[in-house]
Amino acid sequence: MLNDDMIITKLKATLPENRLRHALGVAETAEKLARKYQADPYKAKIAGLLHDIARDFDDHEMLKRAKEYNLPVSEYGFALPLLLHGPVGAVMAREEYGIQDEEILNAIALHTVGSEYMSQLDKILFVADKIEPNRSHSSVAEIRRQAEVDLERALLSCFDESIRYCLKIGCLLHPTSIKARNAILVARGEYRQ
C-alpha cells in the first residue's frame, strides 16, 4: 500500500487541479471527523484522498470500467453512470494504489449513494465529502455546524440536501439513498407516522 505522501504525489499526476483540491479537503475533513467520532484518522484520510479517483470519467468510461471490474450495475447506474464513481474508485484504489483495507474500500464505494448499513468510517467520508472547506452549497454551513455535534444528524442533512438537489434538477432519486435516509430516521425515532 502506498503511504499518504505517495498517494498525494500520484494524485497530483492524475487528477485535475480542482479535483485534487477537493480530495485534499475531504481528507483533512474526514481525518478531523474521525478524531472526533472514534474512527481511525489515517483510514479516514486515505479514504478522503482516494474517494474521487474515478469521478472525472465520462459515462462511457465509467460503464466500461464497471463492466471490466464485474460490478453490479442497476438501472440507476445505467441512467446515472456518474454514481458508479464510488464503486469503480474502490476497485481502482485496490488495484492502482494497493489499498487492501476493506473498511477504506467500502467507504470509497459507498460515498456516492450511501447505504442502510454504513460504518462509522462510511458516514465520516460521506459527510466530509459534502462539507470540506471548498464546498459552498446553500446548506453547507448548517451541515458543518451539525457535524461538530452530531455526525448522524449531519449525514441525514447530507441525504436531504442531495434529494432536494435531485428534485430541483429533475434527476432520478437513487433508492439506496432513500433507504439509507429512512434507516437513520428509524434508528433515531425521528419520523412522522
PEGI-V172068 format. One record per residue. N is the residue number from 1. RES is the residue in three letters. NEAR is the number of other ideal C-beta (glycine too) atoms within 10 Angstrom. Layout:
BEGIN
n = [N,N]
res = [RES,RES]
near = [NEAR,NEAR]
END
This chain:
BEGIN
n = [1,2,3,4,5,6,7,8,9,10,11,12,13,14,15,16,17,18,19,20,21,22,23,24,25,26,27,28,29,30,31,32,33,34,35,36,37,38,39,40,41,42,43,44,45,46,47,48,49,50,51,52,53,54,55,56,57,58,59,60,61,62,63,64,65,66,67,68,69,70,71,72,73,74,75,76,77,78,79,80,81,82,83,84,85,86,87,88,89,90,91,92,93,94,95,96,97,98,99,100,101,102,103,104,105,106,107,108,109,110,111,112,113,114,115,116,117,118,119,120,121,122,123,124,125,126,127,128,129,130,131,132,133,134,135,136,137,138,139,140,141,142,143,144,145,146,147,148,149,150,151,152,153,154,155,156,157,158,159,160,161,162,163,164,165,166,167,168,169,170,171,172,173,174,175,176,177,178,179,180,181,182,183,184,185,186,187,188,189,190,191,192,193]
res = [MET,LEU,ASN,ASP,ASP,MET,ILE,ILE,THR,LYS,LEU,LYS,ALA,THR,LEU,PRO,GLU,ASN,ARG,LEU,ARG,HIS,ALA,LEU,GLY,VAL,ALA,GLU,THR,ALA,GLU,LYS,LEU,ALA,ARG,LYS,TYR,GLN,ALA,ASP,PRO,TYR,LYS,ALA,LYS,ILE,ALA,GLY,LEU,LEU,HIS,ASP,ILE,ALA,ARG,ASP,PHE,ASP,ASP,HIS,GLU,MET,LEU,LYS,ARG,ALA,LYS,GLU,TYR,ASN,LEU,PRO,VAL,SER,GLU,TYR,GLY,PHE,ALA,LEU,PRO,LEU,LEU,LEU,HIS,GLY,PRO,VAL,GLY,ALA,VAL,MET,ALA,ARG,GLU,GLU,TYR,GLY,ILE,GLN,ASP,GLU,GLU,ILE,LEU,ASN,ALA,ILE,ALA,LEU,HIS,THR,VAL,GLY,SER,GLU,TYR,MET,SER,GLN,LEU,ASP,LYS,ILE,LEU,PHE,VAL,ALA,ASP,LYS,ILE,GLU,PRO,ASN,ARG,SER,HIS,SER,SER,VAL,ALA,GLU,ILE,ARG,ARG,GLN,ALA,GLU,VAL,ASP,LEU,GLU,ARG,ALA,LEU,LEU,SER,CYS,PHE,ASP,GLU,SER,ILE,ARG,TYR,CYS,LEU,LYS,ILE,GLY,CYS,LEU,LEU,HIS,PRO,THR,SER,ILE,LYS,ALA,ARG,ASN,ALA,ILE,LEU,VAL,ALA,ARG,GLY,GLU,TYR,ARG,GLN]
near = [13,17,10,14,8,12,22,15,11,16,19,11,7,11,19,10,8,10,15,17,14,21,23,20,18,29,25,17,26,30,23,17,25,23,12,13,17,7,24,18,15,14,20,29,23,26,33,31,28,29,30,22,25,24,18,15,20,10,13,9,13,23,18,14,20,22,10,10,15,7,16,7,15,13,9,17,19,12,12,18,21,16,20,26,24,24,25,27,24,27,20,19,28,19,10,14,19,11,21,10,17,12,15,28,19,20,33,31,23,24,28,25,24,25,17,14,11,21,15,17,24,23,24,32,31,27,28,30,24,23,25,21,14,13,18,7,13,9,17,17,12,14,22,17,14,20,24,12,9,14,19,16,18,24,24,20,21,25,20,13,17,20,15,13,13,15,10,8,7,6,12,11,14,21,12,17,20,15,14,24,21,13,15,19,13,11,10,12,6,11,10,4,2]
END
